[in-house]
Amino acid sequence: LIEKIAAALDIPLQLGGGIRDLQTIKNALALGVSKVILGTAAVEKPELVQEAVALYGEKILVGIDARDGFVAVKGWVEASTKKAVDFALEMQARGIRQIIYTDISRDGTLEGPNLTALKEMAVALKIPVVASGGVSSLEDLRLLKGLEQHGVESVIVGQALYTGCFTLKEALQAVK
């Protein structure tokens, strides 16, 4: 299925979820995935991140899902004792070149992104941050655009598009 999706698209495809070893990363990239996102595996096996980055460079991303400032793992079911910003700094030190940061208390809620946490994350890092979670309006996108100067490079939008809060065309125009 992943191979069919990658072949059908003219845009880069990122894959995350359940990726726990180098062989799975290698297989995903061979199928046409452009970037692989490590989440729980990055928390549980940080050495995997370093090995994957050594082999595949910027094709490896870390997704940090956080609740109340702490990393959540295993599909958001378990909270860790790692602070999200501290973990991001650790991943940066292991060679990661981009972080996807999701405030899971906002994801899918259409309540607006956690701008404070995003700014804190972006300011702490020297690598770009992708914002995720809570976008509900074009104004949210404009506010996120304002964090670009601090290192928030892009944003993932899901629920707002699915529910028709705005179109992709309107979103792109709002952040031009």
Secondary structure, 3 states (H helix, E strand, C coil): CHHHHHHHCCCCCEEECCCCCHHHHHHHHHCCCCEEEECHHHHHCHHHHHHHHHHHHHHEEEEEEEECCEEEECCCCEEEEEEHHHHHHHHHHCCCCCEEEEECCCCCCCCCCCHHHHHHHHHHCCCCEEEECCCCCHHHHHHHHCCHHHCEEEEECCHHHHCCCCCHHHHHHHCC
